């Protein structure tokens, strides 16, 4: 994968995270939304790894994947899966 495409993907991910955080800031229940998003994202990451034994698809659990799943929720985990698949195809 070219460097320009990697930079573009990282910029899109950063823009998505900023958009999510800005929409949460506009709501009146910021802490509640942050907590629910974080719980659902971490639960989705756990479910992917638990089902990974059956499907062969899994994500490594590290600080980056935990923070993406906590900030992005279930869509963040889906994007991690897509990026993992995309980078494995080009390796």
Phi and psi restraints in degrees (range 20) as a CNS / XPLOR table:
assign (resid 1 and name C) (resid 2 and name N)
       (resid 2 and name CA) (resid 2 and name C) 1.0 -73.4 20.0 2
assign (resid 2 and name N) (resid 2 and name CA)
       (resid 2 and name C) (resid 3 and name N) 1.0 158.6 20.0 2
assign (resid 2 and name C) (resid 3 and name N)
       (resid 3 and name CA) (resid 3 and name C) 1.0 -65.0 20.0 2
assign (resid 3 and name N) (resid 3 and name CA)
       (resid 3 and name C) (resid 4 and name N) 1.0 -37.3 20.0 2
assign (resid 3 and name C) (resid 4 and name N)
       (resid 4 and name CA) (resid 4 and name C) 1.0 -62.5 20.0 2
assign (resid 4 and name N) (resid 4 and name CA)
       (resid 4 and name C) (resid 5 and name N) 1.0 -39.2 20.0 2
assign (resid 4 and name C) (resid 5 and name N)
       (resid 5 and name CA) (resid 5 and name C) 1.0 -69.3 20.0 2
assign (resid 5 and name N) (resid 5 and name CA)
       (resid 5 and name C) (resid 6 and name N) 1.0 -37.4 20.0 2
assign (resid 5 and name C) (resid 6 and name N)
       (resid 6 and name CA) (resid 6 and name C) 1.0 -63.4 20.0 2
assign (resid 6 and name N) (resid 6 and name CA)
       (resid 6 and name C) (resid 7 and name N) 1.0 -42.7 20.0 2
assign (resid 6 and name C) (resid 7 and name N)
       (resid 7 and name CA) (resid 7 and name C) 1.0 -64.1 20.0 2
assign (resid 7 and name N) (resid 7 and name CA)
       (resid 7 and name C) (resid 8 and name N) 1.0 -40.4 20.0 2
assign (resid 7 and name C) (resid 8 and name N)
       (resid 8 and name CA) (resid 8 and name C) 1.0 -63.9 20.0 2
assign (resid 8 and name N) (resid 8 and name CA)
       (resid 8 and name C) (resid 9 and name N) 1.0 -42.1 20.0 2
assign (resid 8 and name C) (resid 9 and name N)
       (resid 9 and name CA) (resid 9 and name C) 1.0 -65.4 20.0 2
assign (resid 9 and name N) (resid 9 and name CA)
       (resid 9 and name C) (resid 10 and name N) 1.0 -41.1 20.0 2
assign (resid 9 and name C) (resid 10 and name N)
       (resid 10 and name CA) (resid 10 and name C) 1.0 -66.0 20.0 2
assign (resid 10 and name N) (resid 10 and name CA)
       (resid 10 and name C) (resid 11 and name N) 1.0 -39.1 20.0 2
assign (resid 10 and name C) (resid 11 and name N)
       (resid 11 and name CA) (resid 11 and name C) 1.0 -65.9 20.0 2
assign (resid 11 and name N) (resid 11 and name CA)
       (resid 11 and name C) (resid 12 and name N) 1.0 -39.4 20.0 2
assign (resid 11 and name C) (resid 12 and name N)
       (resid 12 and name CA) (resid 12 and name C) 1.0 -66.0 20.0 2
assign (resid 12 and name N) (resid 12 and name CA)
       (resid 12 and name C) (resid 13 and name N) 1.0 -39.4 20.0 2
assign (resid 12 and name C) (resid 13 and name N)
       (resid 13 and name CA) (resid 13 and name C) 1.0 -66.0 20.0 2
assign (resid 13 and name N) (resid 13 and name CA)
       (resid 13 and name C) (resid 14 and name N) 1.0 -41.3 20.0 2
assign (resid 13 and name C) (resid 14 and name N)
       (resid 14 and name CA) (resid 14 and name C) 1.0 -65.2 20.0 2
assign (resid 14 and name N) (resid 14 and name CA)
       (resid 14 and name C) (resid 15 and name N) 1.0 -40.6 20.0 2
assign (resid 14 and name C) (resid 15 and name N)
       (resid 15 and name CA) (resid 15 and name C) 1.0 -64.9 20.0 2
assign (resid 15 and name N) (resid 15 and name CA)
       (resid 15 and name C) (resid 16 and name N) 1.0 -38.5 20.0 2
assign (resid 15 and name C) (resid 16 and name N)
       (resid 16 and name CA) (resid 16 and name C) 1.0 -64.8 20.0 2
assign (resid 16 and name N) (resid 16 and name CA)
       (resid 16 and name C) (resid 17 and name N) 1.0 -42.3 20.0 2
assign (resid 16 and name C) (resid 17 and name N)
       (resid 17 and name CA) (resid 17 and name C) 1.0 -65.1 20.0 2
assign (resid 17 and name N) (resid 17 and name CA)
       (resid 17 and name C) (resid 18 and name N) 1.0 -41.0 20.0 2
assign (resid 17 and name C) (resid 18 and name N)
       (resid 18 and name CA) (resid 18 and name C) 1.0 -65.4 20.0 2
assign (resid 18 and name N) (resid 18 and name CA)
       (resid 18 and name C) (resid 19 and name N) 1.0 -39.9 20.0 2
assign (resid 18 and name C) (resid 19 and name N)
       (resid 19 and name CA) (resid 19 and name C) 1.0 -62.9 20.0 2
assign (resid 19 and name N) (resid 19 and name CA)
       (resid 19 and name C) (resid 20 and name N) 1.0 -40.8 20.0 2
assign (resid 19 and name C) (resid 20 and name N)
       (resid 20 and name CA) (resid 20 and name C) 1.0 -64.3 20.0 2
assign (resid 20 and name N) (resid 20 and name CA)
       (resid 20 and name C) (resid 21 and name N) 1.0 -45.9 20.0 2
assign (resid 20 and name C) (resid 21 and name N)
       (resid 21 and name CA) (resid 21 and name C) 1.0 -65.4 20.0 2
assign (resid 21 and name N) (resid 21 and name CA)
       (resid 21 and name C) (resid 22 and name N) 1.0 -37.8 20.0 2
assign (resid 21 and name C) (resid 22 and name N)
       (resid 22 and name CA) (resid 22 and name C) 1.0 -66.6 20.0 2
assign (resid 22 and name N) (resid 22 and name CA)
       (resid 22 and name C) (resid 23 and name N) 1.0 -38.3 20.0 2
assign (resid 22 and name C) (resid 23 and name N)
       (resid 23 and name CA) (resid 23 and name C) 1.0 -68.2 20.0 2
assign (resid 23 and name N) (resid 23 and name CA)
       (resid 23 and name C) (resid 24 and name N) 1.0 -32.6 20.0 2
assign (resid 23 and name C) (resid 24 and name N)
       (resid 24 and name CA) (resid 24 and name C) 1.0 -70.2 20.0 2
assign (resid 24 and name N) (resid 24 and name CA)
       (resid 24 and name C) (resid 25 and name N) 1.0 -36.2 20.0 2
assign (resid 24 and name C) (resid 25 and name N)
       (resid 25 and name CA) (resid 25 and name C) 1.0 -65.7 20.0 2
assign (resid 25 and name N) (resid 25 and name CA)
       (resid 25 and name C) (resid 26 and name N) 1.0 -32.2 20.0 2
assign (resid 25 and name C) (resid 26 and name N)
       (resid 26 and name CA) (resid 26 and name C) 1.0 -72.1 20.0 2
assign (resid 26 and name N) (resid 26 and name CA)
       (resid 26 and name C) (resid 27 and name N) 1.0 -26.4 20.0 2
assign (resid 26 and name C) (resid 27 and name N)
       (resid 27 and name CA) (resid 27 and name C) 1.0 -74.6 20.0 2
assign (resid 27 and name N) (resid 27 and name CA)
       (resid 27 and name C) (resid 28 and name N) 1.0 160.1 20.0 2
assign (resid 27 and name C) (resid 28 and name N)
       (resid 28 and name CA) (resid 28 and name C) 1.0 -85.1 20.0 2
assign (resid 28 and name N) (resid 28 and name CA)
       (resid 28 and name C) (resid 29 and name N) 1.0 -12.1 20.0 2
assign (resid 28 and name C) (resid 29 and name N)
       (resid 29 and name CA) (resid 29 and name C) 1.0 -117.8 20.0 2
assign (resid 29 and name N) (resid 29 and name CA)
       (resid 29 and name C) (resid 30 and name N) 1.0 65.2 20.0 2
assign (resid 29 and name C) (resid 30 and name N)
       (resid 30 and name CA) (resid 30 and name C) 1.0 -61.9 20.0 2
assign (resid 30 and name N) (resid 30 and name CA)
       (resid 30 and name C) (resid 31 and name N) 1.0 -50.2 20.0 2
assign (resid 30 and name C) (resid 31 and name N)
       (resid 31 and name CA) (resid 31 and name C) 1.0 -63.4 20.0 2
assign (resid 31 and name N) (resid 31 and name CA)
       (resid 31 and name C) (resid 32 and name N) 1.0 -39.2 20.0 2
assign (resid 31 and name C) (resid 32 and name N)
       (resid 32 and name CA) (resid 32 and name C) 1.0 -64.1 20.0 2
assign (resid 32 and name N) (resid 32 and name CA)
       (resid 32 and name C) (resid 33 and name N) 1.0 -44.6 20.0 2
assign (resid 32 and name C) (resid 33 and name N)
       (resid 33 and name CA) (resid 33 and name C) 1.0 -67.0 20.0 2
assign (resid 33 and name N) (resid 33 and name CA)
       (resid 33 and name C) (resid 34 and name N) 1.0 -41.0 20.0 2
assign (resid 33 and name C) (resid 34 and name N)
       (resid 34 and name CA) (resid 34 and name C) 1.0 -61.2 20.0 2
assign (resid 34 and name N) (resid 34 and name CA)
       (resid 34 and name C) (resid 35 and name N) 1.0 -43.6 20.0 2
assign (resid 34 and name C) (resid 35 and name N)
       (resid 35 and name CA) (resid 35 and name C) 1.0 -66.4 20.0 2
assign (resid 35 and name N) (resid 35 and name CA)
       (resid 35 and name C) (resid 36 and name N) 1.0 -44.5 20.0 2
assign (resid 35 and name C) (resid 36 and name N)
       (resid 36 and name CA) (resid 36 and name C) 1.0 -65.9 20.0 2
assign (resid 36 and name N) (resid 36 and name CA)
       (resid 36 and name C) (resid 37 and name N) 1.0 -38.9 20.0 2
assign (resid 36 and name C) (resid 37 and name N)
       (resid 37 and name CA) (resid 37 and name C) 1.0 -65.7 20.0 2
assign (resid 37 and name N) (resid 37 and name CA)
       (resid 37 and name C) (resid 38 and name N) 1.0 -43.3 20.0 2
assign (resid 37 and name C) (resid 38 and name N)
       (resid 38 and name CA) (resid 38 and name C) 1.0 -64.5 20.0 2
assign (resid 38 and name N) (resid 38 and name CA)
       (resid 38 and name C) (resid 39 and name N) 1.0 -43.0 20.0 2
assign (resid 38 and name C) (resid 39 and name N)
       (resid 39 and name CA) (resid 39 and name C) 1.0 -65.6 20.0 2
assign (resid 39 and name N) (resid 39 and name CA)
       (resid 39 and name C) (resid 40 and name N) 1.0 -43.6 20.0 2
assign (resid 39 and name C) (resid 40 and name N)
       (resid 40 and name CA) (resid 40 and name C) 1.0 -67.8 20.0 2
assign (resid 40 and name N) (resid 40 and name CA)
       (resid 40 and name C) (resid 41 and name N) 1.0 -37.1 20.0 2
assign (resid 40 and name C) (resid 41 and name N)
       (resid 41 and name CA) (resid 41 and name C) 1.0 -67.5 20.0 2
assign (resid 41 and name N) (resid 41 and name CA)
       (resid 41 and name C) (resid 42 and name N) 1.0 -43.2 20.0 2
assign (resid 41 and name C) (resid 42 and name N)
       (resid 42 and name CA) (resid 42 and name C) 1.0 -69.3 20.0 2
assign (resid 42 and name N) (resid 42 and name CA)
       (resid 42 and name C) (resid 43 and name N) 1.0 -35.2 20.0 2
assign (resid 42 and name C) (resid 43 and name N)
       (resid 43 and name CA) (resid 43 and name C) 1.0 -65.8 20.0 2
assign (resid 43 and name N) (resid 43 and name CA)
       (resid 43 and name C) (resid 44 and name N) 1.0 -38.1 20.0 2
assign (resid 43 and name C) (resid 44 and name N)
       (resid 44 and name CA) (resid 44 and name C) 1.0 -66.9 20.0 2
assign (resid 44 and name N) (resid 44 and name CA)
       (resid 44 and name C) (resid 45 and name N) 1.0 -38.8 20.0 2
assign (resid 44 and name C) (resid 45 and name N)
       (resid 45 and name CA) (resid 45 and name C) 1.0 -64.0 20.0 2
assign (resid 45 and name N) (resid 45 and name CA)
       (resid 45 and name C) (resid 46 and name N) 1.0 -41.5 20.0 2
assign (resid 45 and name C) (resid 46 and name N)
       (resid 46 and name CA) (resid 46 and name C) 1.0 -64.3 20.0 2
assign (resid 46 and name N) (resid 46 and name CA)
       (resid 46 and name C) (resid 47 and name N) 1.0 -41.5 20.0 2
assign (resid 46 and name C) (resid 47 and name N)
       (resid 47 and name CA) (resid 47 and name C) 1.0 -65.2 20.0 2
assign (resid 47 and name N) (resid 47 and name CA)
       (resid 47 and name C) (resid 48 and name N) 1.0 -39.3 20.0 2
assign (resid 47 and name C) (resid 48 and name N)
       (resid 48 and name CA) (resid 48 and name C) 1.0 -62.5 20.0 2
assign (resid 48 and name N) (resid 48 and name CA)
       (resid 48 and name C) (resid 49 and name N) 1.0 -43.5 20.0 2
assign (resid 48 and name C) (resid 49 and name N)
       (resid 49 and name CA) (resid 49 and name C) 1.0 -71.9 20.0 2
assign (resid 49 and name N) (resid 49 and name CA)
       (resid 49 and name C) (resid 50 and name N) 1.0 -34.2 20.0 2
assign (resid 49 and name C) (resid 50 and name N)
       (resid 50 and name CA) (resid 50 and name C) 1.0 -69.1 20.0 2
assign (resid 50 and name N) (resid 50 and name CA)
       (resid 50 and name C) (resid 51 and name N) 1.0 -39.7 20.0 2
assign (resid 50 and name C) (resid 51 and name N)
       (resid 51 and name CA) (resid 51 and name C) 1.0 -80.1 20.0 2
assign (resid 51 and name N) (resid 51 and name CA)
       (resid 51 and name C) (resid 52 and name N) 1.0 -11.0 20.0 2
assign (resid 51 and name C) (resid 52 and name N)
       (resid 52 and name CA) (resid 52 and name C) 1.0 -63.2 20.0 2
assign (resid 52 and name N) (resid 52 and name CA)
       (resid 52 and name C) (resid 53 and name N) 1.0 -26.3 20.0 2
assign (resid 52 and name C) (resid 53 and name N)
       (resid 53 and name CA) (resid 53 and name C) 1.0 -66.8 20.0 2
assign (resid 53 and name N) (resid 53 and name CA)
       (resid 53 and name C) (resid 54 and name N) 1.0 -31.7 20.0 2
assign (resid 53 and name C) (resid 54 and name N)
       (resid 54 and name CA) (resid 54 and name C) 1.0 -85.5 20.0 2
assign (resid 54 and name N) (resid 54 and name CA)
       (resid 54 and name C) (resid 55 and name N) 1.0 -38.7 20.0 2
assign (resid 54 and name C) (resid 55 and name N)
       (resid 55 and name CA) (resid 55 and name C) 1.0 -96.7 20.0 2
assign (resid 55 and name N) (resid 55 and name CA)
       (resid 55 and name C) (resid 56 and name N) 1.0 -20.4 20.0 2
assign (resid 55 and name C) (resid 56 and name N)
       (resid 56 and name CA) (resid 56 and name C) 1.0 84.2 20.0 2
assign (resid 56 and name N) (resid 56 and name CA)
       (resid 56 and name C) (resid 57 and name N) 1.0 4.9 20.0 2
assign (resid 56 and name C) (resid 57 and name N)
       (resid 57 and name CA) (resid 57 and name C) 1.0 -108.4 20.0 2
assign (resid 57 and name N) (resid 57 and name CA)
       (resid 57 and name C) (resid 58 and name N) 1.0 125.3 20.0 2
assign (resid 57 and name C) (resid 58 and name N)
       (resid 58 and name CA) (resid 58 and name C) 1.0 -149.3 20.0 2
assign (resid 58 and name N) (resid 58 and name CA)
       (resid 58 and name C) (resid 59 and name N) 1.0 162.2 20.0 2
assign (resid 58 and name C) (resid 59 and name N)
       (resid 59 and name CA) (resid 59 and name C) 1.0 -120.6 20.0 2
assign (resid 59 and name N) (resid 59 and name CA)
       (resid 59 and name C) (resid 60 and name N) 1.0 143.6 20.0 2
assign (resid 59 and name C) (resid 60 and name N)
       (resid 60 and name CA) (resid 60 and name C) 1.0 -75.5 20.0 2
assign (resid 60 and name N) (resid 60 and name CA)
       (resid 60 and name C) (resid 61 and name N) 1.0 141.8 20.0 2
assign (resid 60 and name C) (resid 61 and name N)
       (resid 61 and name CA) (resid 61 and name C) 1.0 -97.4 20.0 2
assign (resid 61 and name N) (resid 61 and name CA)
       (resid 61 and name C) (resid 62 and name N) 1.0 109.1 20.0 2
assign (resid 61 and name C) (resid 62 and name N)
       (resid 62 and name CA) (resid 62 and name C) 1.0 -141.3 20.0 2
assign (resid 62 and name N) (resid 62 and name CA)
       (resid 62 and name C) (resid 63 and name N) 1.0 -174.6 20.0 2
assign (resid 62 and name C) (resid 63 and name N)
       (resid 63 and name CA) (resid 63 and name C) 1.0 -63.5 20.0 2
assign (resid 63 and name N) (resid 63 and name CA)
       (resid 63 and name C) (resid 64 and name N) 1.0 -38.2 20.0 2
assign (resid 63 and name C) (resid 64 and name N)
       (resid 64 and name CA) (resid 64 and name C) 1.0 -67.1 20.0 2
assign (resid 64 and name N) (resid 64 and name CA)
       (resid 64 and name C) (resid 65 and name N) 1.0 -46.7 20.0 2
assign (resid 64 and name C) (resid 65 and name N)
       (resid 65 and name CA) (resid 65 and name C) 1.0 -68.5 20.0 2
assign (resid 65 and name N) (resid 65 and name CA)
       (resid 65 and name C) (resid 66 and name N) 1.0 -35.3 20.0 2
assign (resid 65 and name C) (resid 66 and name N)
       (resid 66 and name CA) (resid 66 and name C) 1.0 -66.8 20.0 2
assign (resid 66 and name N) (resid 66 and name CA)
       (resid 66 and name C) (resid 67 and name N) 1.0 -41.0 20.0 2
assign (resid 66 and name C) (resid 67 and name N)
       (resid 67 and name CA) (resid 67 and name C) 1.0 -70.3 20.0 2
assign (resid 67 and name N) (resid 67 and name CA)
       (resid 67 and name C) (resid 68 and name N) 1.0 -38.1 20.0 2
assign (resid 67 and name C) (resid 68 and name N)
       (resid 68 and name CA) (resid 68 and name C) 1.0 -65.4 20.0 2
assign (resid 68 and name N) (resid 68 and name CA)
       (resid 68 and name C) (resid 69 and name N) 1.0 -41.8 20.0 2
assign (resid 68 and name C) (resid 69 and name N)
       (resid 69 and name CA) (resid 69 and name C) 1.0 -70.9 20.0 2
assign (resid 69 and name N) (resid 69 and name CA)
       (resid 69 and name C) (resid 70 and name N) 1.0 -31.1 20.0 2
assign (resid 69 and name C) (resid 70 and name N)
       (resid 70 and name CA) (resid 70 and name C) 1.0 -73.9 20.0 2
assign (resid 70 and name N) (resid 70 and name CA)
       (resid 70 and name C) (resid 71 and name N) 1.0 -39.1 20.0 2
assign (resid 70 and name C) (resid 71 and name N)
       (resid 71 and name CA) (resid 71 and name C) 1.0 -80.5 20.0 2
assign (resid 71 and name N) (resid 71 and name CA)
       (resid 71 and name C) (resid 72 and name N) 1.0 -42.6 20.0 2
assign (resid 71 and name C) (resid 72 and name N)
       (resid 72 and name CA) (resid 72 and name C) 1.0 -90.1 20.0 2
assign (resid 72 and name N) (resid 72 and name CA)
       (resid 72 and name C) (resid 73 and name N) 1.0 -15.5 20.0 2
assign (resid 72 and name C) (resid 73 and name N)
       (resid 73 and name CA) (resid 73 and name C) 1.0 71.6 20.0 2
assign (resid 73 and name N) (resid 73 and name CA)
       (resid 73 and name C) (resid 74 and name N) 1.0 -149.5 20.0 2
assign (resid 73 and name C) (resid 74 and name N)
       (resid 74 and name CA) (resid 74 and name C) 1.0 -63.4 20.0 2
assign (resid 74 and name N) (resid 74 and name CA)
       (resid 74 and name C) (resid 75 and name N) 1.0 -39.2 20.0 2
assign (resid 74 and name C) (resid 75 and name N)
       (resid 75 and name CA) (resid 75 and name C) 1.0 -62.5 20.0 2
assign (resid 75 and name N) (resid 75 and name CA)
       (resid 75 and name C) (resid 76 and name N) 1.0 -30.7 20.0 2
assign (resid 75 and name C) (resid 76 and name N)
       (resid 76 and name CA) (resid 76 and name C) 1.0 -65.9 20.0 2
assign (resid 76 and name N) (resid 76 and name CA)
       (resid 76 and name C) (resid 77 and name N) 1.0 -38.9 20.0 2
assign (resid 76 and name C) (resid 77 and name N)
       (resid 77 and name CA) (resid 77 and name C) 1.0 -68.5 20.0 2
assign (resid 77 and name N) (resid 77 and name CA)
       (resid 77 and name C) (resid 78 and name N) 1.0 -39.3 20.0 2
assign (resid 77 and name C) (resid 78 and name N)
       (resid 78 and name CA) (resid 78 and name C) 1.0 -63.5 20.0 2
assign (resid 78 and name N) (resid 78 and name CA)
       (resid 78 and name C) (resid 79 and name N) 1.0 -40.8 20.0 2
assign (resid 78 and name C) (resid 79 and name N)
       (resid 79 and name CA) (resid 79 and name C) 1.0 -67.4 20.0 2
assign (resid 79 and name N) (resid 79 and name CA)
       (resid 79 and name C) (resid 80 and name N) 1.0 -34.5 20.0 2
assign (resid 79 and name C) (resid 80 and name N)
       (resid 80 and name CA) (resid 80 and name C) 1.0 -61.9 20.0 2
assign (resid 80 and name N) (resid 80 and name CA)
       (resid 80 and name C) (resid 81 and name N) 1.0 -42.0 20.0 2
assign (resid 80 and name C) (resid 81 and name N)
       (resid 81 and name CA) (resid 81 and name C) 1.0 -64.5 20.0 2
assign (resid 81 and name N) (resid 81 and name CA)
       (resid 81 and name C) (resid 82 and name N) 1.0 -42.2 20.0 2
assign (resid 81 and name C) (resid 82 and name N)
       (resid 82 and name CA) (resid 82 and name C) 1.0 -64.7 20.0 2
assign (resid 82 and name N) (resid 82 and name CA)
       (resid 82 and name C) (resid 83 and name N) 1.0 -43.2 20.0 2
assign (resid 82 and name C) (resid 83 and name N)
       (resid 83 and name CA) (resid 83 and name C) 1.0 -66.2 20.0 2
assign (resid 83 and name N) (resid 83 and name CA)
       (resid 83 and name C) (resid 84 and name N) 1.0 -38.0 20.0 2
assign (resid 83 and name C) (resid 84 and name N)
       (resid 84 and name CA) (resid 84 and name C) 1.0 -62.8 20.0 2
assign (resid 84 and name N) (resid 84 and name CA)
       (resid 84 and name C) (resid 85 and name N) 1.0 -42.5 20.0 2
assign (resid 84 and name C) (resid 85 and name N)
       (resid 85 and name CA) (resid 85 and name C) 1.0 -66.7 20.0 2
assign (resid 85 and name N) (resid 85 and name CA)
       (resid 85 and name C) (resid 86 and name N) 1.0 -41.5 20.0 2
assign (resid 85 and name C) (resid 86 and name N)
       (resid 86 and name CA) (resid 86 and name C) 1.0 -64.0 20.0 2
assign (resid 86 and name N) (resid 86 and name CA)
       (resid 86 and name C) (resid 87 and name N) 1.0 -43.4 20.0 2
assign (resid 86 and name C) (resid 87 and name N)
       (resid 87 and name CA) (resid 87 and name C) 1.0 -72.5 20.0 2
assign (resid 87 and name N) (resid 87 and name CA)
       (resid 87 and name C) (resid 88 and name N) 1.0 -28.2 20.0 2
assign (resid 87 and name C) (resid 88 and name N)
       (resid 88 and name CA) (resid 88 and name C) 1.0 -73.5 20.0 2
assign (resid 88 and name N) (resid 88 and name CA)
       (resid 88 and name C) (resid 89 and name N) 1.0 -30.6 20.0 2
assign (resid 88 and name C) (resid 89 and name N)
       (resid 89 and name CA) (resid 89 and name C) 1.0 -68.2 20.0 2
assign (resid 89 and name N) (resid 89 and name CA)
       (resid 89 and name C) (resid 90 and name N) 1.0 -31.9 20.0 2
assign (resid 89 and name C) (resid 90 and name N)
       (resid 90 and name CA) (resid 90 and name C) 1.0 -94.2 20.0 2
assign (resid 90 and name N) (resid 90 and name CA)
       (resid 90 and name C) (resid 91 and name N) 1.0 -1.2 20.0 2
